[in-house]
Amino acid sequence: MMVPVNGIPSPGRYHLLLTADGLPVQHGWWRSEATARRKLAAWIGDWGRPGARITLTDEETGEQLAVWPDEAPTAVGGGS
């Protein structure tokens, strides 16, 4: 199910959202997941900086397909 934003139906299934310091800056929707993933890579190159977050969501299923920066916990060095 496509989710309207501000009462306007989204034009595609795959939604990119760029936020800066928690505020929405830019949205984009594509019908093709491959196209959306290419745009994700381009947005990371153009907008990837501290405080930025980019998410790719399948609007039909609600599944978050990708997020930048990667939110997986990382091990902090130390110990022998």
N, C-alpha and C positions, 0 to 999 in steps of 0.2 A: 504494500500500500504506500503510495507516495504521500509524503507529509507536506502540507502547505506551510510556507513561511510567509508571515504577514498577509495571509489570505490568498496568496498567489501560488497555484500548483507548481511543484517543481518540474522542470523540463526533462529530468533524467533520473535514473535509478541511483547512480553513484554520485555521492555528494562530498565535495572537498570543503573543509572549513579551515580558514587561517585565523588564529587568534593571536593577539599581542597583549601580554600582561593580563590575560583572561578576558579581553574584550574582542568581539568579532570584528574582523577587518575586511575579510573577503570570503565570498562563497562561490562555488562553481558546481554545476551538475552536468553529468554526461550519461548517455545511454549505454556506452561501452565501458566495461571495467578496464580493459586494456588502455583505452584513452585516458581514463581517470588516473590510472597508475602512472602513465607518462606525464600527465599534468602534475601529479604529486611530486615526482622527481624534479620537474622544472620549478615548482613552487619552493621546494627545499633549496634549490640553487639560488633562486631569486630572493627568498624571504627568510631563509634559515639563519637565525641569529638569536642571541640570548633573549628570553622572554617570549619567543614565538612558539606556537604549537600548531601543527597541521594534522588534521584527521581525515581519513577516507572512510565513509560509512555507506553501507548498502541500505538505502532507504526502504527497500521492499521488505527486508528481513530485520532491519534494525541493528545488524551486526557491524561492529567497528572492524574494518579490514586492515587498516594501517594507522599508525600514529608516529609523528616525528616531533621531537626527538623520542627515541625508543624509551619506553617507560620501564623496561625490565630492570630489576635491581642489579647492580654490579657489585662485585666483591671489591672491597677496599684493601689494598696491599698491607702487608704486615705479617709477622710470624715467619718461622722458618721450617 
